[in-house]
Amino acid sequence: MPDMSASASLAMTHLATLAQEVDEDKVTPGVLGFIVFAAMALAVWALMKSMSKHMGKVDFKESPDEGGSGKETTDSPSGKTSPAKG
């Protein structure tokens, strides 16, 4: 099996020389950064649109339980009635 440390050392030497050529004041995210940001923004927009559609289907008004037995108990010390636990 060949020794990988020699090839890794050679690659790091080449990358180090490339890094020295880059002007630190002019480094920008570039096209790849824009594409990643645009994809994330599009995903958030799609998720919010989907959530809005699903939240529109939700009925927040609580309807009385029609299938219940109608029994109510007075378990609380204040005397208020609560639905039967079943």
N, C-alpha and C positions, 0 to 999 in steps of 0.2 A: 504494500500500500504506500503511495507516495506521501512525502512529507508536505503538509499543507501550510506549515508556518512560513516556508520560504516564499510561496506564492502570495500569501497574505501580507507578508512584509513588503514584497515588491509592489503590490497593489496600494498599500498605505503610503509608500514612498511617492508613487505617482499622484495619488489624491492630495497629499500634502503640498506638492508643487503646484497643483491646480488651485488649491485653497489660497496660496500665497498670491496668485495672480488676480484674485477677486478683490475689487475695491470695496471695503467694508461699508462705506458711506452710500453706495449705490445698489445694495442688495435689496431686491423686491421679491414678492411672492411669485410673480410671473403668471403665466397662463394657467399652469396647473393649480395654483392657489385660487385663481378666479373660478376655474371649473369646479373645484371642490366646494367653494363657498356658494356658487350658484346652485349646485346639486342639493346642498343642505337647505338652502332657502326654498327651493322648489318642494322638497320633501316636507318641510314645516308647513308651507302653504297648503299642500294636499292634505296633510293630517288635520289641520285646522278646519278646512272645508268639510272633510268627512265628519269631524267631531260636531260641527255646527249642524250638519244634516241629521246626525243621530240624536243630538240633543233636542232638535225640533220634533222628533217622534215621541219624546218622553212626556207622559201626562203626570204633572206634579200634584194634581188634585187627588186626594185619597178618597176612594169610594167606600161606603160601608160594606162590611162583609155580608153578602147575601146568602152564602152557603153555610153560615155558622148556625149553631144550635140556639142562639139567642140568650144563652145563660150568662148572667153577669154575677160576679162575686164581689163581696166587700171585704177583701183581704187587708186593705190598708187601714191603719188606725184612724185616719181622718174621716173615714166613712164614705169616701168616694168610691164609685163603682169602677171596676176594671173588667176587661173581657176575660172570659173563662180560659184558663190555661189547659191545653189539652193534649 
